[in-house]
Amino acid sequence: MISLLIALRRLVTSLWHVVKQPISKALILTLAFILLGSTIYLTNVNHLSLFDAFYTSIVILIPSSLSVDYHPETVMDKVFMMIYLLTGSGTMLTTLVVIAQAMFTKKQRNSGVYNRREK
């Protein structure tokens, strides 16, 4: 339990540092607009509930083993999903890399790696 709390503290601290960077703000805002657009599309066109549409939008973009039972049926659904996956997966991957990079650099700073390089 203690290790979970330590990991959560480290994640929150890294996220705080990430949010301060201008590129991160742009990435998070872009990702939010992509998720919002997908949620609205899935709610209106495919008649999913708001929660199910948001869940589907997130699970499709996050590289995980979770699956959703969403299969585009019409040509418009397929075109939308292709555009959504091309733009959304790149943005999501870049956002995850920026967060991981912030966590790694913070760990290096705390361990004194930068101080050893400067000498």
KOLKOL-628427 format. One record per residue: x, z, y of N, C-alpha, C, O in turn; residue in three letters; residue number from 1. Coordinates in steps of 0.1 Angstrom, whole numbers, plus 5000, padded with zeros to 4 digits. Example, Ala and Ser with C-alpha at 12.3 -4.5 7.8 and 13.67 -1.06 7.14 Angstrom:
+--------+------+---------+---------+-------+----------+--------+------+---------+--------+------+---------+------+-----+
| n_east | n_up | n_north | ca_east | ca_up | ca_north | c_east | c_up | c_north | o_east | o_up | o_north | type | seq |
+--------+------+---------+---------+-------+----------+--------+------+---------+--------+------+---------+------+-----+
|   5132 | 5078 |    4943 |    5123 |  5078 |     4955 |   5132 | 5078 |    4967 |   5142 | 5085 |    4967 |  ALA |   1 |
|   5128 | 5071 |    4978 |    5137 |  5071 |     4989 |   5129 | 5079 |    5000 |   5134 | 5080 |    5011 |  SER |   2 |
+--------+------+---------+---------+-------+----------+--------+------+---------+--------+------+---------+------+-----+
This chain:
+--------+------+---------+---------+-------+----------+--------+------+---------+--------+------+---------+------+-----+
| n_east | n_up | n_north | ca_east | ca_up | ca_north | c_east | c_up | c_north | o_east | o_up | o_north | type | seq |
+--------+------+---------+---------+-------+----------+--------+------+---------+--------+------+---------+------+-----+
|   5008 | 5000 |    4988 |    5000 |  5000 |     5000 |   5009 | 5000 |    5013 |   5005 | 4993 |    5023 |  MET |   1 |
|   5020 | 5007 |    5012 |    5029 |  5008 |     5024 |   5035 | 4994 |    5026 |   5036 | 4990 |    5038 |  ILE |   2 |
|   5039 | 4988 |    5015 |    5045 |  4974 |     5017 |   5035 | 4964 |    5023 |   5039 | 4956 |    5031 |  SER |   3 |
|   5022 | 4966 |    5020 |    5012 |  4957 |     5026 |   5011 | 4960 |    5041 |   5010 | 4950 |    5049 |  LEU |   4 |
|   5011 | 4972 |    5045 |    5010 |  4976 |     5059 |   5022 | 4971 |    5066 |   5021 | 4966 |    5078 |  LEU |   5 |
|   5034 | 4972 |    5060 |    5046 |  4967 |     5067 |   5046 | 4952 |    5068 |   5049 | 4946 |    5079 |  ILE |   6 |
|   5041 | 4945 |    5058 |    5040 |  4930 |     5059 |   5029 | 4926 |    5069 |   5032 | 4916 |    5077 |  ALA |   7 |
|   5018 | 4933 |    5070 |    5008 |  4930 |     5080 |   5014 | 4933 |    5094 |   5011 | 4925 |    5103 |  LEU |   8 |
|   5021 | 4943 |    5096 |    5027 |  4946 |     5109 |   5037 | 4935 |    5113 |   5037 | 4931 |    5125 |  ARG |   9 |
|   5045 | 4931 |    5103 |    5054 |  4920 |     5106 |   5047 | 4907 |    5110 |   5051 | 4900 |    5119 |  ARG |  10 |
|   5036 | 4904 |    5102 |    5028 |  4892 |     5105 |   5022 | 4892 |    5119 |   5023 | 4883 |    5127 |  LEU |  11 |
|   5016 | 4904 |    5123 |    5010 |  4905 |     5136 |   5020 | 4904 |    5147 |   5018 | 4898 |    5157 |  VAL |  12 |
|   5032 | 4910 |    5145 |    5042 |  4909 |     5155 |   5047 | 4895 |    5157 |   5049 | 4890 |    5168 |  THR |  13 |
|   5049 | 4888 |    5145 |    5053 |  4874 |     5146 |   5043 | 4865 |    5153 |   5046 | 4857 |    5161 |  SER |  14 |
|   5030 | 4868 |    5150 |    5019 |  4860 |     5156 |   5019 | 4863 |    5171 |   5016 | 4854 |    5179 |  LEU |  15 |
|   5022 | 4875 |    5175 |    5022 |  4878 |     5189 |   5033 | 4870 |    5196 |   5031 | 4865 |    5207 |  TRP |  16 |
|   5045 | 4869 |    5190 |    5056 |  4862 |     5196 |   5052 | 4847 |    5196 |   5056 | 4839 |    5205 |  HIS |  17 |
|   5046 | 4842 |    5186 |    5042 |  4828 |     5185 |   5032 | 4824 |    5196 |   5034 | 4814 |    5202 |  VAL |  18 |
|   5022 | 4833 |    5198 |    5012 |  4830 |     5208 |   5018 | 4829 |    5222 |   5012 | 4822 |    5231 |  VAL |  19 |
|   5029 | 4835 |    5225 |    5035 |  4835 |     5238 |   5042 | 4821 |    5241 |   5044 | 4818 |    5253 |  LYS |  20 |
|   5045 | 4813 |    5231 |    5052 |  4801 |     5233 |   5042 | 4790 |    5237 |   5031 | 4789 |    5231 |  GLN |  21 |
|   5046 | 4781 |    5246 |    5036 |  4771 |     5251 |   5033 | 4761 |    5240 |   5021 | 4757 |    5239 |  PRO |  22 |
|   5042 | 4757 |    5231 |    5039 |  4748 |     5220 |   5030 | 4754 |    5211 |   5021 | 4747 |    5205 |  ILE |  23 |
|   5031 | 4766 |    5208 |    5022 |  4773 |     5199 |   5008 | 4774 |    5204 |   4998 | 4772 |    5197 |  SER |  24 |
|   5007 | 4776 |    5217 |    4993 |  4777 |     5224 |   4987 | 4763 |    5222 |   4975 | 4762 |    5219 |  LYS |  25 |
|   4994 | 4752 |    5224 |    4989 |  4739 |     5223 |   4985 | 4736 |    5208 |   4974 | 4730 |    5206 |  ALA |  26 |
|   4993 | 4740 |    5199 |    4990 |  4738 |     5185 |   4977 | 4746 |    5180 |   4968 | 4740 |    5174 |  LEU |  27 |
|   4976 | 4758 |    5184 |    4965 |  4766 |     5181 |   4952 | 4761 |    5187 |   4941 | 4761 |    5181 |  ILE |  28 |
|   4953 | 4757 |    5200 |    4941 |  4751 |     5206 |   4937 | 4738 |    5200 |   4925 | 4736 |    5198 |  LEU |  29 |
|   4947 | 4730 |    5196 |    4943 |  4717 |     5190 |   4937 | 4720 |    5176 |   4927 | 4713 |    5172 |  THR |  30 |
|   4943 | 4729 |    5169 |    4937 |  4733 |     5156 |   4923 | 4738 |    5157 |   4914 | 4735 |    5149 |  LEU |  31 |
|   4920 | 4746 |    5167 |    4907 |  4752 |     5170 |   4897 | 4741 |    5173 |   4886 | 4741 |    5168 |  ALA |  32 |
|   4901 | 4731 |    5181 |    4892 |  4720 |     5184 |   4889 | 4711 |    5171 |   4878 | 4707 |    5169 |  PHE |  33 |
|   4899 | 4709 |    5163 |    4898 |  4701 |     5151 |   4888 | 4709 |    5141 |   4879 | 4703 |    5136 |  ILE |  34 |
|   4890 | 4722 |    5140 |    4881 |  4730 |     5131 |   4867 | 4730 |    5137 |   4857 | 4729 |    5129 |  LEU |  35 |
|   4866 | 4732 |    5150 |    4852 |  4732 |     5156 |   4845 | 4718 |    5154 |   4833 | 4718 |    5151 |  LEU |  36 |
|   4852 | 4708 |    5156 |    4846 |  4694 |     5154 |   4842 | 4692 |    5140 |   4831 | 4687 |    5138 |  GLY |  37 |
|   4850 | 4696 |    5131 |    4846 |  4695 |     5117 |   4835 | 4703 |    5113 |   4826 | 4699 |    5105 |  SER |  38 |
|   4834 | 4716 |    5118 |    4823 |  4725 |     5115 |   4810 | 4719 |    5121 |   4800 | 4719 |    5114 |  THR |  39 |
|   4811 | 4714 |    5133 |    4799 |  4708 |     5139 |   4794 | 4696 |    5131 |   4782 | 4694 |    5128 |  ILE |  40 |
|   4804 | 4687 |    5127 |    4800 |  4675 |     5119 |   4794 | 4679 |    5106 |   4783 | 4674 |    5102 |  TYR |  41 |
|   4800 | 4688 |    5099 |    4795 |  4692 |     5086 |   4781 | 4699 |    5087 |   4773 | 4698 |    5078 |  LEU |  42 |
|   4779 | 4706 |    5098 |    4766 |  4713 |     5100 |   4755 | 4703 |    5103 |   4745 | 4704 |    5097 |  THR |  43 |
|   4758 | 4694 |    5111 |    4748 |  4684 |     5116 |   4745 | 4673 |    5106 |   4734 | 4670 |    5103 |  ASN |  44 |
|   4756 | 4667 |    5101 |    4754 |  4655 |     5092 |   4751 | 4659 |    5077 |   4743 | 4653 |    5071 |  VAL |  45 |
|   4759 | 4669 |    5072 |    4757 |  4672 |     5058 |   4748 | 4684 |    5056 |   4746 | 4689 |    5045 |  ASN |  46 |
|   4743 | 4690 |    5067 |    4733 |  4701 |     5066 |   4738 | 4713 |    5059 |   4731 | 4720 |    5051 |  HIS |  47 |
|   4751 | 4716 |    5061 |    4757 |  4729 |     5056 |   4754 | 4740 |    5066 |   4752 | 4737 |    5078 |  LEU |  48 |
|   4753 | 4752 |    5061 |    4752 |  4763 |     5070 |   4764 | 4764 |    5079 |   4775 | 4759 |    5075 |  SER |  49 |
|   4763 | 4771 |    5090 |    4775 |  4772 |     5099 |   4787 | 4779 |    5092 |   4798 | 4774 |    5093 |  LEU |  50 |
|   4784 | 4789 |    5084 |    4795 |  4796 |     5077 |   4801 | 4787 |    5066 |   4813 | 4786 |    5065 |  PHE |  51 |
|   4793 | 4780 |    5059 |    4798 |  4771 |     5048 |   4806 | 4759 |    5054 |   4816 | 4755 |    5048 |  ASP |  52 |
|   4801 | 4754 |    5065 |    4808 |  4743 |     5072 |   4822 | 4748 |    5077 |   4832 | 4741 |    5075 |  ALA |  53 |
|   4823 | 4760 |    5083 |    4835 |  4765 |     5088 |   4845 | 4768 |    5076 |   4857 | 4765 |    5077 |  PHE |  54 |
|   4839 | 4774 |    5066 |    4847 |  4777 |     5054 |   4853 | 4764 |    5048 |   4865 | 4763 |    5044 |  TYR |  55 |
|   4845 | 4754 |    5046 |    4849 |  4741 |     5041 |   4860 | 4735 |    5050 |   4869 | 4730 |    5044 |  THR |  56 |
|   4858 | 4736 |    5063 |    4868 |  4730 |     5072 |   4881 | 4737 |    5070 |   4892 | 4730 |    5071 |  SER |  57 |
|   4882 | 4750 |    5069 |    4894 |  4757 |     5067 |   4901 | 4755 |    5054 |   4913 | 4752 |    5053 |  ILE |  58 |
|   4893 | 4756 |    5043 |    4898 |  4754 |     5030 |   4904 | 4740 |    5027 |   4914 | 4739 |    5020 |  VAL |  59 |
|   4898 | 4730 |    5033 |    4903 |  4717 |     5031 |   4917 | 4715 |    5038 |   4925 | 4708 |    5033 |  ILE |  60 |
|   4919 | 4722 |    5049 |    4932 |  4720 |     5056 |   4943 | 4729 |    5051 |   4955 | 4725 |    5051 |  LEU |  61 |
|   4940 | 4741 |    5046 |    4950 |  4750 |     5041 |   4955 | 4746 |    5028 |   4947 | 4744 |    5019 |  ILE |  62 |
|   4968 | 4744 |    5026 |    4973 |  4741 |     5013 |   4972 | 4752 |    5003 |   4980 | 4761 |    5003 |  PRO |  63 |
|   4961 | 4752 |    4995 |    4959 |  4763 |     4986 |   4953 | 4757 |    4973 |   4950 | 4745 |    4973 |  SER |  64 |
|   4950 | 4765 |    4963 |    4944 |  4760 |     4951 |   4929 | 4762 |    4951 |   4922 | 4759 |    4942 |  SER |  65 |
|   4923 | 4767 |    4963 |    4909 |  4768 |     4964 |   4903 | 4754 |    4965 |   4908 | 4745 |    4970 |  LEU |  66 |
|   4891 | 4753 |    4959 |    4884 |  4740 |     4960 |   4870 | 4742 |    4965 |   4864 | 4753 |    4964 |  SER |  67 |
|   4865 | 4732 |    4972 |    4852 |  4733 |     4977 |   4844 | 4721 |    4971 |   4850 | 4711 |    4967 |  VAL |  68 |
|   4831 | 4723 |    4970 |    4823 |  4712 |     4964 |   4818 | 4703 |    4974 |   4806 | 4700 |    4975 |  ASP |  69 |
|   4827 | 4697 |    4982 |    4823 |  4688 |     4992 |   4829 | 4674 |    4988 |   4841 | 4673 |    4987 |  TYR |  70 |
|   4821 | 4665 |    4987 |    4825 |  4651 |     4984 |   4818 | 4642 |    4993 |   4806 | 4640 |    4993 |  HIS |  71 |
|   4826 | 4635 |    5002 |    4819 |  4626 |     5011 |   4812 | 4614 |    5004 |   4817 | 4609 |    4994 |  PRO |  72 |
|   4800 | 4612 |    5008 |    4791 |  4602 |     5001 |   4790 | 4589 |    5009 |   4791 | 4578 |    5003 |  GLU |  73 |
|   4787 | 4590 |    5022 |    4786 |  4578 |     5029 |   4799 | 4573 |    5035 |   4809 | 4580 |    5034 |  THR |  74 |
|   4799 | 4560 |    5040 |    4811 |  4555 |     5045 |   4815 | 4563 |    5058 |   4827 | 4565 |    5060 |  VAL |  75 |
|   4806 | 4567 |    5066 |    4809 |  4575 |     5078 |   4815 | 4588 |    5074 |   4825 | 4593 |    5081 |  MET |  76 |
|   4810 | 4594 |    5063 |    4816 |  4607 |     5059 |   4830 | 4605 |    5054 |   4839 | 4613 |    5057 |  ASP |  77 |
|   4833 | 4594 |    5047 |    4846 |  4591 |     5042 |   4856 | 4588 |    5054 |   4867 | 4593 |    5054 |  LYS |  78 |
|   4851 | 4581 |    5064 |    4860 |  4578 |     5075 |   4863 | 4591 |    5083 |   4874 | 4593 |    5087 |  VAL |  79 |
|   4853 | 4599 |    5085 |    4855 |  4611 |     5092 |   4865 | 4620 |    5084 |   4874 | 4626 |    5091 |  PHE |  80 |
|   4863 | 4621 |    5071 |    4872 |  4630 |     5063 |   4886 | 4624 |    5063 |   4896 | 4632 |    5064 |  MET |  81 |
|   4888 | 4611 |    5063 |    4902 |  4606 |     5064 |   4909 | 4609 |    5077 |   4920 | 4614 |    5078 |  MET |  82 |
|   4901 | 4607 |    5088 |    4907 |  4611 |     5101 |   4909 | 4626 |    5103 |   4919 | 4630 |    5108 |  ILE |  83 |
|   4900 | 4634 |    5098 |    4901 |  4648 |     5098 |   4913 | 4653 |    5090 |   4921 | 4661 |    5095 |  TYR |  84 |
|   4915 | 4647 |    5078 |    4926 |  4652 |     5070 |   4940 | 4647 |    5076 |   4950 | 4655 |    5076 |  LEU |  85 |
|   4940 | 4635 |    5082 |    4953 |  4631 |     5088 |   4957 | 4639 |    5100 |   4968 | 4643 |    5101 |  LEU |  86 |
|   4947 | 4642 |    5108 |    4950 |  4649 |     5121 |   4951 | 4664 |    5118 |   4960 | 4671 |    5122 |  THR |  87 |
|   4942 | 4669 |    5110 |    4941 |  4683 |     5107 |   4952 | 4689 |    5099 |   4958 | 4700 |    5102 |  GLY |  88 |
|   4956 | 4682 |    5088 |    4966 |  4687 |     5079 |   4980 | 4687 |    5086 |   4988 | 4696 |    5084 |  SER |  89 |
|   4983 | 4677 |    5094 |    4995 |  4677 |     5102 |   4996 | 4689 |    5112 |   5006 | 4695 |    5113 |  GLY |  90 |
|   4985 | 4691 |    5119 |    4984 |  4702 |     5128 |   4985 | 4715 |    5122 |   4992 | 4724 |    5126 |  THR |  91 |
|   4978 | 4717 |    5110 |    4978 |  4730 |     5103 |   4992 | 4732 |    5097 |   4997 | 4743 |    5098 |  MET |  92 |
|   4998 | 4722 |    5092 |    5012 |  4724 |     5086 |   5022 | 4728 |    5097 |   5030 | 4736 |    5095 |  LEU |  93 |
|   5021 | 4721 |    5108 |    5030 |  4724 |     5119 |   5028 | 4738 |    5124 |   5037 | 4745 |    5127 |  THR |  94 |
|   5015 | 4742 |    5125 |    5012 |  4756 |     5130 |   5018 | 4766 |    5120 |   5024 | 4776 |    5124 |  THR |  95 |
|   5016 | 4764 |    5107 |    5021 |  4773 |     5097 |   5037 | 4774 |    5097 |   5043 | 4784 |    5095 |  LEU |  96 |
|   5043 | 4762 |    5100 |    5058 |  4762 |     5101 |   5063 | 4770 |    5113 |   5072 | 4777 |    5112 |  VAL |  97 |
|   5056 | 4768 |    5124 |    5059 |  4776 |     5136 |   5058 | 4791 |    5134 |   5067 | 4799 |    5138 |  VAL |  98 |
|   5047 | 4795 |    5127 |    5045 |  4809 |     5124 |   5056 | 4814 |    5114 |   5062 | 4825 |    5117 |  ILE |  99 |
|   5059 | 4807 |    5104 |    5070 |  4811 |     5094 |   5083 | 4811 |    5101 |   5091 | 4820 |    5098 |  ALA | 100 |
|   5086 | 4802 |    5110 |    5098 |  4801 |     5117 |   5100 | 4814 |    5126 |   5111 | 4820 |    5127 |  GLN | 101 |
|   5089 | 4818 |    5132 |    5089 |  4830 |     5141 |   5092 | 4842 |    5132 |   5099 | 4851 |    5137 |  ALA | 102 |
|   5086 | 4843 |    5121 |    5088 |  4854 |     5112 |   5103 | 4855 |    5107 |   5109 | 4865 |    5107 |  MET | 103 |
|   5108 | 4843 |    5104 |    5122 |  4842 |     5099 |   5132 | 4846 |    5110 |   5142 | 4853 |    5107 |  PHE | 104 |
|   5130 | 4840 |    5122 |    5140 |  4843 |     5133 |   5139 | 4858 |    5137 |   5149 | 4864 |    5140 |  THR | 105 |
|   5127 | 4864 |    5136 |    5126 |  4878 |     5140 |   5134 | 4886 |    5129 |   5140 | 4896 |    5133 |  LYS | 106 |
|   5133 | 4882 |    5117 |    5140 |  4889 |     5106 |   5155 | 4888 |    5108 |   5162 | 4898 |    5106 |  LYS | 107 |
|   5159 | 4876 |    5112 |    5174 |  4874 |     5114 |   5178 | 4882 |    5126 |   5189 | 4888 |    5126 |  GLN | 108 |
|   5170 | 4883 |    5137 |    5174 |  4891 |     5148 |   5175 | 4906 |    5145 |   5185 | 4912 |    5149 |  ARG | 109 |
|   5166 | 4911 |    5137 |    5166 |  4925 |     5133 |   5178 | 4928 |    5124 |   5183 | 4939 |    5124 |  ASN | 110 |
|   5182 | 4918 |    5116 |    5193 |  4921 |     5106 |   5207 | 4919 |    5113 |   5217 | 4922 |    5106 |  SER | 111 |
|   5207 | 4914 |    5125 |    5220 |  4913 |     5132 |   5227 | 4900 |    5129 |   5239 | 4899 |    5132 |  GLY | 112 |
|   5220 | 4890 |    5124 |    5227 |  4877 |     5120 |   5232 | 4871 |    5133 |   5243 | 4865 |    5134 |  VAL | 113 |
|   5224 | 4871 |    5144 |    5228 |  4865 |     5156 |   5240 | 4872 |    5162 |   5249 | 4866 |    5168 |  TYR | 114 |
|   5241 | 4885 |    5161 |    5252 |  4893 |     5166 |   5265 | 4889 |    5159 |   5275 | 4888 |    5165 |  ASN | 115 |
|   5264 | 4887 |    5146 |    5276 |  4883 |     5139 |   5281 | 4869 |    5143 |   5293 | 4866 |    5143 |  ARG | 116 |
|   5272 | 4860 |    5146 |    5275 |  4846 |     5149 |   5282 | 4846 |    5163 |   5290 | 4837 |    5166 |  ARG | 117 |
|   5278 | 4855 |    5172 |    5283 |  4855 |     5186 |   5297 | 4859 |    5186 |   5304 | 4856 |    5196 |  GLU | 118 |
|   5302 | 4867 |    5177 |    5315 |  4873 |     5177 |   5326 | 4863 |    5174 |   5338 | 4866 |    5175 |  LYS | 119 |
+--------+------+---------+---------+-------+----------+--------+------+---------+--------+------+---------+------+-----+
